[in-house]
Structure formats: structure tokens, C-alpha cells
Amino acid sequence: MAQDRIATRRKKLISQLKAQHLDALLVTSVTNVRYLTGFTGDSSWLLIGPKLCVLISDGRYRTQIEEECPGLEAVIRAVDEKMSARAAAELASAKATRVGFEQDVLTIGLYDTISTASKTLELVPTQGAVEQLRQVKDSEEIAEIRIAIGLAERAFAAHRATLRPDLTEREIAHGLEHTIRGLGGVGAAFPPIVAVGDRAALPHYRAGALRVGQSGLLLVDWGAVSAGGYHSDLTRVIVTSKLSPKLEQVYGVVLKAQLAAIAEMGPGVSSRKVDSAARSVIESAGFGKYFSHGLGHGIGLEIHEAPRMSPQGETTLQPGMVITVEPGIYLPGVGGVRIEDDVLITRDGAEVLTSVPKSWESCRVDFV
């Protein structure tokens, strides 16, 4: 069944290539190769077009390819053979002359070596061909994302229940990843952001040596990777002692903004409109300049995928997209609030896949 799903993805891509009058596409992104073949290794390229579909790899992965990609043609290059030379030879054998490449992935150096290996190739830059397909998840991908969310939520619940004032940000971050692995996940979706006090005003803060008890505010941004390679991404605020009325106000504004954005989501809605729904709430409350990033992004085989929801967003939401919704307000020297959930676009609206409570009252935690 999995190979049937993957073959369908390749057929959709080939239809795009035909429309662009391309004989083939050279896929060098590790993630895109995995999406189109099921192969979970690296150091491998895929050549795909109306008249060829071949995975080029090396001897380290011979058995793995046989196990993960049954029925897919694979070429194992010799130890002393360059990937570029092997790719050029395969393209020549298929009589492909106009070949697309992933312009955001292929380096200038590799471009030059491929051009040198075959003087007859016309290399055409392409952008986002596979990534556009990856935006819309099938049922098995959505199931994997649900698993990744479950792993993240169980890990968070365990650490929230055992929170102590002497724990450092770094200890909590490492503990979350360890717990996710213990629950059967591959690991954390990214190094967890665990920020105490005014450090929560840094959206991409790196967990350090501050202890939880040094402030009443703790921001945790974390996620998990399922065994199947799919990601989740959540953010919650924990309150361990009385905070200033301003921070409580900020939390209320961010929550209102997030709920407004989620209510706007559904098939046919522009990503820009969803971003605007949240941003207008924050701007109306006087905190517009403190919301310094886009509203959200797709998740899947990577933690940041298309589509992006921002003031410049041009994507029309479609059923099967899974997108984070994460408005935030960051007050330098004071603290920050971000609330993030993973949302699935359905045929008739949107489903919030994450379930960690987020009311102000639910943020309160008493130390063990």
C-alpha cells in the first residue's frame, strides 16, 4: 500500500514535468527523495521523468533500498564513480536533454560537475515542484503527524507534572527529547526551546542554565518525530507564580489572536487572510510591533514546510494541509508569550490536532 501511495506521488510530479516540457527532474533533496521513493537513507539522487525513474546511490545502501523501495529501479555507482557522471550517463541512456534541477538545493559546484559530465544537457532551474506536492498530506501522513503530536503531548505532560524550581532550561529540553525517544519516537523535532522569564521574549532562544524558579514564566516550544519521520510542533506557557498584570493581558491577547486565526481556517481561504485575522487582534491591542514573525508553517517530513502563513502568504488552503498556528508577543526585558497548535485543513473547515489545554487557568503549575 505504501508503495502505491508513493507511486501516485511520482505520477503527479511527472504530469508537472510534462507541462514544463522537461524530460526529467534531478531530485537531490534528501527529504524529496524520501517522499518520492520511501528511501530513508542519504547521499542518493533520484532521476524522474516520463521515460525514467531511477535512484542513484552507493553500496552502503544496496540492501536498504531493496527493503524500502521494492520494484524501484536503482543504480549503485562504483566507489570511484562520481554521482554527477552516473547521473549524466543515466540521462543520456534515457535520451533526456532538457532536465530540471532543484535550484534551492543543488550547489553551484554540483551544477558545474553535472554540466561538465554532459555537454548535451540543458539544465533548467525549478523551484518547489516536490514541495508543492508535499503540502497536501494523505491519510497515512496525517496519521503519522497525529502520532508525532501524541508523543510530544505525552512527553510534555510527564515533565509538567514533575516540574521543580531547581531544574534548568537545558535539563528540561534534554529531558523532553529523552522521554520522546523512550515513548518510541525518533527524537525531538528540533532542539526544544525552554525559556525562563525575559528569555521567553527571544522567539528562537536556546535553552541554557537559567532555573525554572528564577521566574514565574516558562515558555516551552517543542515537538516530536514519529517513527515514520513526521513532525509535530507545539508551544505552551507555564506559570509557576504570580505574574504582572501586563503579561497576563498579553497572554489573553495572544490566545484571542490564535482562536481568531483558527476560526478563519478552511479550504479556499488564503494563508494571508488567516495571518491577518491573528495580526489584527494583536495590533488592535497595541502590541503589533511585538509580533515579529509569520503566523505559521506547514509540518510533515520537515519541521518547516510549505505553506507559510504570513502577510506575504499567497497559498490557498486545501484539505490535507497541516499547519502550525503560533502567534506571539515578545516584550524585550519582560518576557514573551507564544501559543502554538497544529491544525489540519478538512473538507469543511479545520481540525485542531493538538490537545494540550491553553486557557490562562490551565497554565498554572505548582511545583512538586
N, C-alpha and C positions, 0 to 999 in steps of 0.2 A: 504493500500500500504506500509506504513512504517513497519508494522509487517512482511510483505512478505520479505522486504529487510533484516530485522533483522534475520528472519528465514534462509535466504540464507547464512548469515554470520556464523550462527551456524553449518549449513551443511558443510561449508568449513572447519571449525575448527574440526568437528568430523572426517572428512576424514584424517586430520593430526594425530589425536589421534589414529585412526586405524593403520596408518602407523607406529606409535611408539609403537603399541601393548599396549596401555593404555585403561583401562576400563572406565576411566573418568578423567576429569580435574577439580580441585578445583580452581575456579576463585575468588580471594579475592581483586583484584584491583578494586577500585570504578569505575574508568574510563572504565575498560574492562567489568565489569558487565553491565554498561550502554550501551556500544557498542553492547553487545550480547543480551540484553533484552529490551532496551528502558527505563529502570527504572532509574529515576534521583535522587533517594534518596541515602542514605549511609547505613553503618552498616549491609550490606547484602552480602551473598555469593551465587555464582552460582555453582552448580554441573552439569556438562555436559559431556555426553558420548553417545556411540551408543545406550545404553538402558535406559538412564535417562537424564532429563533436568529439574532441579528444582531450584527455587530461595528460599533461606532460609533468612527470615527476622524476624521482630518482629511486635507487634501490632500497633506501631505508623504508619506503612506504609501499613496496610491492604488495605485501600481504594485507596491509591495512586497506589499500584501495580495493583489493579483491573482496574483502569482507564488507566494506562500507558502500561500495559502488558496483554491485553486481550488474553485469550487462553493459557497463560503460567502457568504451574503448580507452585504453591507457597506454602511453608510451613511456617506458622507463629509459631515460637517457643514460648514456655511458658516463662513467666517472669523469673522464677527461673531455666531455662534450658540454659546451655552453648551452644554457636554456635558449638563448636567442637563436643559435644555429639550429637547434632542434625544432624550434617554432617555425623558423623560416623554411625548413625542409618540409614540415607538415603542410604548411600553407601552399608551398609550391606543388606538392603532391595533389592537393585538392584544387589546384589551378585558381587559387584565390589571389586576387591582385589588389582589390580595394578593401582594406582591413581597418576596422575601428580599434581604438585603444582607449583605456580609461585615463583621461587626461589628468584627473586629480590623484592618480595612483602611480602611474608609470613614471619613473625618474628620467631625467634628461639623458643620463648615462645609458640606461637600458634602451631608451628610444634610439640612441645613436648606434648601439651594438646591433639592434634588430635591423636598422636601416643599412648598416654595413654588411650584414649577413645576406641580405637580399636586395638587390638594386631594382627589382621589378615591382616591389610592393609600394602601394600608395597608402601611407599610414594616416588615418583620419581621426582627429580627436573627438571623443564622445564624452558626455557628462551625464551621470546619473541614470543610465539605461537600466541597470540592475537594481539600483537603489529605489527607483520608482516602483518596480515590481514588489520590492520588499516592504513598501509602505503598507500594503494591504495583507493582513495575516489570514491564513486559512485556519480551519478549526483546530488542527493539531498544533499549530503555532500558538494560538490563543490558549490552548490547554497548557502548553509549556510555560507561558507567561503567568498563568494562574498558579502553577506550581512554584515558580520563582517568587511570586508575591507571598504565597503561603510560607515559604522558607524564611523570607525576610520578616514577616509578621511574627512568626513563632520565635525567631531569634530575638527580636526587639522585646517581645513580651517577657521572655526569660530574663533579660538584662534589666528591664524596667522594674521587675519585681524584686531584684536583688541590688538595687542601686544604693551605694554608700557614699558619704561625703568625701572619703579619702581616695576614691577611685580617680585616676587621671583620665583625661580625654583619650590618650593613646591606649590605655588599658581597656577602655570601653570599646574603642574601634577594633582593637585586636580581638577582643572577646566576641564581638558580633561576628566577625569573619570565622573564628574558630567554631562558634555554635552553628553557623550556616553549613560549614563543612560536616560537622557532626550529624546534622539532620539529613545529609545526603546531597547537598548542593555542591557545585564545583568550587564555590567560594563567593566572596563579596563581588558585587557588580562593579565596584570601584572602591578605592580606599575610603572607608566611611568618614564623613565629616561629623566630628563631635566637637562642639564649640561651647565653651563656658562663658557666660556674661557678655562683655563687649566684643568678644571674638566672634559671636554669632552675627555680627554686622559685616563679616567677611564671607561673601557667598561661597567661595571655594577655599575656605580655611583648611589647613592641615592640622589634624589632631595633634596636640602637644602635651605639655606637662602640667597644665592647669588642672586643679582638682575640682570636682563637682561642687564641693562645699564652699568654694570661694565665691559663688554667686547663686542667686535663686533661679537663674535662667540657664537652660541647657538646650541647645539645638542639635538634633541628630538627623543627618541625611545619609541614608544607607540603602542597600539593595542586595539582591542575591542573583546568582546564576544557577539555573536549573541544570540537571544532568544532561539535558538536551541542548544546552548552550544559550538559553533565552534569559533575558534580564528583567529585573524589576527595579523600581526607583521610588523611594518614599522619603518624606521629611515630616518630622513632628517636633514640637516644642514640649519640653518638660519643665515644670515649675516646681521648685523644691522649697521655696519660702516666699514671703510676700514680695511682690514686685511693685514698681512705681505705677501709678495710675496711667502714665503715658504708655508704658509697654503693654498694659492690659488693653488700652484703647487701640494700639497698633495691632494687637492680636485680633481684635474684633474686626478691624478694617480688612485685614488680610483674609480672614475667614469669609467675610461677606464678599470680597472680591472673587475668591475661589468658587464659592457657590454660584455667583452670578455667571462666571465663565462656564461652569459645568452645565448650568441650565440652558445656556446658549448652544451647546454642542449637539450635533446631529448631522445626518447625511445631507450634503448640499450646502452646508454652511462654510463660509470662508474662514480659514485659520486666523486671518487678520481681525475678523469680526469677534471671534472668541477672545483674542488678546485684548481687544478694545473693551469688551464687557468687563474684564477684570481691571484693566488700567484706568478706566473712567471712575470706578469706585475709589481706587486709591488716590487718584488726582483730586476728586471731589472732597476727599477728607484732608487734603493739604499735604500729602506725602508723595506726590508724583515724582519728584526728583530723587526719591529714595528707593524707587523700584527700577533697578538698573539692568535688567535682563529681560529676554523674551519670556512669554508665559509658559512655554513647554516644548516638548520634543517627542518624537516617536521613540519607542523602545522595541527591541527584538533581539536579533543576534548580536547587536551592539547596543551600548547604553545610550548613545546619542545617534538617532537615525532621523530620516525624513518621516513625516513632515515636521517643520518648525512652526511654532505659533509665536508670532512677533508682530510689531507694527508694519513690517515689510512682508509678512506672510502672504503668499499667493495661492496656497493649496486649498482646494475644495475638499472638505472632509468626506470620506467614503466609509461604508460599513467594512469592518475588519481592521481599521486603523486603531492602534493602541498608543495613546498619547499621555504624557505627564501634564498635569495642571499644577503649576507651582509658583503662584505669585509670592512676592516677598517685599518687605520694607526693612531697610538697613540703616540704622542711625549710628554713625561713627561715634565711638567712645561711650555708647549707651548699650546697644545690643541690636539684635535683628530677629525677625520672625519670618519664617517661610513655612508654608503648609503645602504638601505635595501628595497627590494621589495619581494612580494610573487609571485611565479611562478608556473604555472600548466604545468605538462608534458602532452602533447597531443599525438595523434597517429602519427603525422608527425613533431613534434618539441616541442615548448614551447610557452606558452602564459603568458605574464606579466599581472597579475590580478590587480596590484596596478597602480594608475594613477597620483599620485602627481608629478608635474614637478621636475626635478632634475638637469637641466643644471646649470652651475655656475651663470648665469644671473638670473635664477629663484629663487636662494637662497636669493637674496637681499630683505629686508623688511624695509620699512620706518615706524617709529613709528607714531601712531595716535596722 
